[in-house]
Amino acid sequence: VPYDIDKDLAPVVGFVDLAVLLAAANDAPFKSVAELLAYAKADPKRTIPYASAGVGSLTHLWGEFVKAKMQLPMEHVGYKGSAEALRDVMAGHVPLFSDVLVPTATAIRAGKVRGLAVAMKQRSELLPDVPTVGEAGLAGLESTIPFGISVPAGTPDAVVAKLNAAFNEALADPATRAKLVELGFVPVGGKGPDYGEVIRSEVAKWRKVIKDSNIPPPG
């Protein structure tokens, strides 16, 4: 990108988080994370393809994160988007899927794919029957896509403070929060420096995953 995240932007507020999840085709030879781990362990030479929205997407990075942490023989299959990947998983062409909560949650509720774990500390209101990664045996693999608001560096502090207050007020509105949750988001809010710390920690986390997994830039 043609700007420096640290120097050129001033964080205003964390807006929402969007969780990622692990799902499986209905005809996959595993119906839970425990069965997935056992399936991988049963044949060390076996590779398990997993789909994502594309090379370099956060769902791809999270899949590589899971692969490295759990020492799973997962092999990435990149698509041109989440919808295309979901179609192939539903058709049984790829057994495993790393994706964002929505729209895959809709497919899970409809019984078209099976939810294995949601990468949150608490269960999703959209998928109350799907365990968290901690509950499923993947502790430490919690991850969300954080959305937030920033302004150009040098914006007057009073303006940043006014924007922060406005967003926090909106996020405190019950109807707004309910709609965001319905769409699969977790409302965040808080102070600008808190969002700035999220940005720094996310950059460090995924930079390491990219480097360790030798993931090339998209395109």
C-alpha positions in Angstrom: 0.0 0.0 0.0 1.2 3.5 -0.7 1.2 4.7 2.9 2.7 3.8 6.2 0.1 2.5 8.7 2.1 3.7 11.7 3.1 7.2 10.4 0.4 8.2 8.0 -2.8 7.2 9.9 -4.3 8.1 13.3 -6.5 5.4 14.8 -10.0 6.7 15.8 -11.9 3.6 17.1 -12.2 -0.1 16.6 -15.6 -0.6 14.9 -16.4 -4.3 14.6 -14.7 -7.7 14.5 -15.6 -10.4 12.1 -14.7 -13.9 13.2 -13.2 -16.6 11.1 -14.2 -20.3 11.3 -13.3 -23.8 10.2 -15.9 -25.7 8.4 -16.0 -29.1 6.6 -17.9 -30.6 3.7 -20.7 -32.9 4.8 -19.0 -35.9 3.2 -15.6 -35.1 4.8 -14.2 -38.1 6.8 -14.3 -36.0 10.0 -17.2 -34.4 11.8 -15.3 -32.5 14.5 -11.9 -31.0 15.2 -11.0 -34.1 17.3 -11.9 -36.3 14.3 -9.9 -34.1 12.0 -6.8 -34.4 14.2 -7.2 -38.2 14.5 -7.7 -38.4 10.7 -4.5 -36.5 10.1 -2.5 -38.5 12.7 -3.7 -41.9 11.2 -1.7 -41.4 8.0 1.3 -39.0 8.3 1.6 -39.0 4.5 -1.9 -37.8 3.9 -2.6 -34.2 2.9 -5.8 -32.4 3.7 -6.9 -29.7 1.2 -8.5 -26.6 2.6 -10.2 -23.8 0.7 -10.1 -20.1 1.3 -11.2 -16.9 -0.4 -7.8 -16.6 -2.0 -4.0 -16.3 -1.6 -3.1 -13.7 1.0 -6.6 -13.4 2.3 -6.9 -13.4 6.1 -8.8 -16.7 5.9 -5.8 -18.1 4.0 -3.4 -16.8 6.7 -5.5 -18.2 9.5 -5.6 -21.6 7.8 -1.8 -21.5 7.7 -1.8 -20.4 11.3 -3.9 -23.4 12.2 -1.7 -25.7 10.1 1.5 -24.5 11.8 0.2 -24.5 15.4 -1.4 -27.9 15.2 1.1 -29.5 12.8 -1.7 -30.5 10.4 -0.9 -31.6 6.8 -3.2 -29.0 5.3 -2.7 -27.9 1.7 -4.2 -24.6 0.6 -6.6 -24.3 -2.3 -7.1 -20.7 -3.2 -10.3 -19.4 -4.8 -11.3 -16.0 -6.3 -13.6 -15.4 -3.4 -15.5 -16.9 -0.5 -18.7 -17.7 -2.5 -16.8 -19.7 -5.1 -14.9 -21.6 -2.4 -18.1 -22.3 -0.5 -19.7 -23.8 -3.5 -16.9 -26.3 -4.0 -16.9 -27.3 -0.3 -20.7 -27.8 -0.4 -20.2 -30.0 -3.5 -17.6 -32.0 -1.6 -14.7 -31.1 -3.9 -12.7 -29.7 -1.0 -13.1 -31.2 2.5 -12.1 -28.3 4.7 -12.8 -24.6 4.6 -11.3 -21.6 6.3 -13.7 -18.6 6.0 -15.3 -15.7 7.7 -18.4 -16.2 9.8 -20.8 -14.8 7.2 -22.0 -16.2 4.7 -20.7 -19.6 5.8 -22.8 -19.4 8.9 -25.9 -19.4 6.7 -24.7 -22.6 4.9 -24.0 -24.2 8.3 -27.4 -23.5 9.7 -29.0 -24.8 6.5 -27.0 -28.1 6.9 -25.1 -27.6 3.7 -21.7 -27.7 5.4 -20.6 -28.6 8.9 -19.1 -26.0 11.4 -16.1 -27.4 13.2 -14.9 -24.4 15.2 -15.4 -20.6 15.5 -12.2 -18.6 16.2 -13.8 -16.6 19.1 -13.5 -16.8 22.8 -17.2 -17.0 23.2 -19.6 -18.9 20.9 -21.2 -16.9 18.1 -24.8 -15.9 18.5 -25.3 -17.0 14.9 -23.9 -20.5 15.5 -24.6 -21.3 19.1 -24.1 -25.1 18.5 -20.6 -24.7 17.0 -17.8 -24.8 19.5 -15.1 -22.2 19.9 -11.6 -23.1 18.9 -10.7 -23.4 22.6 -13.6 -25.8 23.2 -12.7 -27.8 20.1 -9.1 -28.3 21.1 -7.5 -25.5 19.2 -6.8 -23.2 22.1 -4.8 -20.1 21.2 -6.1 -19.9 17.6 -8.7 -17.3 18.3 -8.7 -14.8 15.4 -11.0 -12.1 13.9 -10.8 -9.6 11.1 -10.8 -6.2 12.9 -12.5 -3.3 11.2 -11.9 0.2 12.5 -11.8 3.9 11.7 -8.6 5.9 11.1 -8.0 9.4 9.8 -4.9 11.0 8.3 -2.1 11.7 10.7 -2.1 15.2 11.9 -5.9 15.5 12.2 -6.6 17.7 15.2 -7.1 15.8 18.4 -10.4 17.5 19.0 -11.7 16.1 15.6 -10.4 12.6 16.5 -12.1 12.8 19.9 -15.4 13.9 18.4 -15.4 11.1 15.8 -14.5 8.6 18.5 -17.4 9.8 20.7 -19.8 9.6 17.7 -18.9 6.0 16.8 -19.0 4.9 20.4 -22.5 6.4 20.7 -23.6 4.6 17.6 -22.2 1.3 18.8 -24.0 1.7 22.1 -27.4 2.0 20.4 -29.3 -1.3 21.0 -30.8 -1.4 17.5 -27.4 -0.8 15.8 -25.7 -3.5 17.9 -28.5 -6.0 17.2 -28.2 -5.4 13.4 -24.4 -5.7 13.5 -24.7 -9.0 15.4 -27.3 -10.2 12.9 -24.8 -9.6 10.1 -22.1 -11.7 12.0 -20.1 -8.8 13.5 -19.0 -8.2 17.1 -19.3 -4.5 18.0 -16.1 -3.2 19.5 -15.8 0.6 20.3 -13.3 2.0 22.8 -10.5 4.5 22.5 -8.3 5.3 19.6 -5.1 4.1 21.2 -6.7 0.7 21.9 -7.5 0.3 18.2 -3.9 1.4 17.4 -2.6 -1.4 19.5 -4.9 -3.9 17.7 -3.4 -2.7 14.4 0.2 -3.1 15.6 -0.4 -6.6 17.1 -2.3 -7.8 14.0 0.5 -6.6 11.7 3.1 -8.4 13.8 1.1 -11.6 14.0 0.3 -12.0 10.3 3.7 -10.8 9.1 5.2 -13.7 11.0 2.6 -16.2 9.5 3.3 -14.8 6.0 7.1 -15.1 6.4 7.0 -18.6 8.0 4.6 -19.9 5.4 6.3 -18.2 2.4 3.1 -16.7 1.2 3.6 -14.4 -1.9 1.8 -11.1 -2.3 -1.6 -11.4 -3.9 -1.6 -11.0 -7.7 
